[in-house]
Amino acid sequence: MDRQLRSRLAHRDHPIAAPLSDDSVRQLLDRALRGGAARRVLDLGCGEAAWLLRALAAYPELTAVGVDLDARALTLAREGAERLGVARRIGLHHGDASAWETKEPFDAVLCVGSTHAFGGLSGTLEAIRPLLAEGGVAVVGEGYWEREPDALSLEIFGDALADLRTTVERVEADGWTPVFAHTSSPAELDHYEWSWSGSLADWALDHPEDPDAPEALRVAKEHRDEWLGGYRRSFGFVTLVLRAS
């Protein structure tokens, strides 16, 4: 099954591709865009541009750019922008977010749930820095260990994650200052994980004739088992609002 298709299906009922509620997203956007003072925002790994569409609907003076490798997701993002009447204020680009360059920097740069595209948190922050205008804000979402992980959790995530304090210390060592953050609640994490595996399984059950259906069911069960039997007890997610020090 194509990885991009799988991701689109898994996020069908949870378009924010991270364990965040709509209220949390609104609060983070308000802090990042400074109540509408920001004029240009970039989302690296935007998918269907759920963050950007919410931002454009809330702030009529804002313009936005999104970059993603999934061409179909970008098509859906354009359709969403048309429905909201914000299509003229958004530019959507098919390409590798880690190679994105700009001549005109942005007031805010988002990368939530896509730090893997940059090799992790430090690589993401390094890529964001030249894209930000002076005084600009980065919004970066990253996993961390809420408590000591078990062997299965370490097998799934490897050794890239640390506890929250160490994660913030690493950000500071890279030359950034947190000005706000949201740590996802257990309810947000549960809602996201149930949505991810459930939406994928739901699609497979609705399309039994599709050749991808058996794999979709297998992946949904595997993901659900890894969550319930492993990292649900130890995994956390933080969305940091940062300014360059």
ZIMO-V553466 format. One record per residue. N is the residue number from 1. RES is the residue in one small letter. PSI is psi as a letter, one per 30 degrees, with the letter a starting at -180 (none if undefined). Layout:
n: <N | N>
res: <RES | RES>
psi: <PSI | PSI>
//
This chain:
n: <1 | 2 | 3 | 4 | 5 | 6 | 7 | 8 | 9 | 10 | 11 | 12 | 13 | 14 | 15 | 16 | 17 | 18 | 19 | 20 | 21 | 22 | 23 | 24 | 25 | 26 | 27 | 28 | 29 | 30 | 31 | 32 | 33 | 34 | 35 | 36 | 37 | 38 | 39 | 40 | 41 | 42 | 43 | 44 | 45 | 46 | 47 | 48 | 49 | 50 | 51 | 52 | 53 | 54 | 55 | 56 | 57 | 58 | 59 | 60 | 61 | 62 | 63 | 64 | 65 | 66 | 67 | 68 | 69 | 70 | 71 | 72 | 73 | 74 | 75 | 76 | 77 | 78 | 79 | 80 | 81 | 82 | 83 | 84 | 85 | 86 | 87 | 88 | 89 | 90 | 91 | 92 | 93 | 94 | 95 | 96 | 97 | 98 | 99 | 100 | 101 | 102 | 103 | 104 | 105 | 106 | 107 | 108 | 109 | 110 | 111 | 112 | 113 | 114 | 115 | 116 | 117 | 118 | 119 | 120 | 121 | 122 | 123 | 124 | 125 | 126 | 127 | 128 | 129 | 130 | 131 | 132 | 133 | 134 | 135 | 136 | 137 | 138 | 139 | 140 | 141 | 142 | 143 | 144 | 145 | 146 | 147 | 148 | 149 | 150 | 151 | 152 | 153 | 154 | 155 | 156 | 157 | 158 | 159 | 160 | 161 | 162 | 163 | 164 | 165 | 166 | 167 | 168 | 169 | 170 | 171 | 172 | 173 | 174 | 175 | 176 | 177 | 178 | 179 | 180 | 181 | 182 | 183 | 184 | 185 | 186 | 187 | 188 | 189 | 190 | 191 | 192 | 193 | 194 | 195 | 196 | 197 | 198 | 199 | 200 | 201 | 202 | 203 | 204 | 205 | 206 | 207 | 208 | 209 | 210 | 211 | 212 | 213 | 214 | 215 | 216 | 217 | 218 | 219 | 220 | 221 | 222 | 223 | 224 | 225 | 226 | 227 | 228 | 229 | 230 | 231 | 232 | 233 | 234 | 235 | 236 | 237 | 238 | 239 | 240 | 241 | 242 | 243 | 244 | 245>
res: <m | d | r | q | l | r | s | r | l | a | h | r | d | h | p | i | a | a | p | l | s | d | d | s | v | r | q | l | l | d | r | a | l | r | g | g | a | a | r | r | v | l | d | l | g | c | g | e | a | a | w | l | l | r | a | l | a | a | y | p | e | l | t | a | v | g | v | d | l | d | a | r | a | l | t | l | a | r | e | g | a | e | r | l | g | v | a | r | r | i | g | l | h | h | g | d | a | s | a | w | e | t | k | e | p | f | d | a | v | l | c | v | g | s | t | h | a | f | g | g | l | s | g | t | l | e | a | i | r | p | l | l | a | e | g | g | v | a | v | v | g | e | g | y | w | e | r | e | p | d | a | l | s | l | e | i | f | g | d | a | l | a | d | l | r | t | t | v | e | r | v | e | a | d | g | w | t | p | v | f | a | h | t | s | s | p | a | e | l | d | h | y | e | w | s | w | s | g | s | l | a | d | w | a | l | d | h | p | e | d | p | d | a | p | e | a | l | r | v | a | k | e | h | r | d | e | w | l | g | g | y | r | r | s | f | g | f | v | t | l | v | l | r | a | s>
psi: <k | k | e | e | e | e | e | e | e | f | g | e | g | i | f | j | h | l | i | k | l | e | e | e | e | e | e | e | e | e | e | e | g | h | g | f | e | k | f | k | k | k | j | j | h | f | b | g | h | e | e | e | e | e | e | e | e | f | j | f | f | k | l | l | k | k | k | l | f | j | e | e | e | e | e | e | e | e | e | e | e | e | e | f | g | g | e | f | g | k | k | k | k | j | a | j | e | f | g | k | l | k | f | j | l | l | f | k | k | k | j | j | g | g | f | f | f | g | g | a | e | e | e | e | e | e | e | e | e | f | f | k | l | k | g | l | k | k | j | k | k | k | l | l | j | e | l | k | l | a | e | e | e | e | e | e | f | a | g | f | l | l | l | e | e | e | e | e | e | e | e | e | f | g | h | l | k | k | f | l | l | k | k | k | l | e | e | e | e | e | e | e | e | e | e | e | e | e | e | e | e | e | e | e | f | f | i | f | f | k | f | f | e | e | e | e | e | e | e | e | e | e | e | e | e | e | e | e | f | c | f | e | f | f | k | l | k | k | j | k | j | k | k | k | none>
//
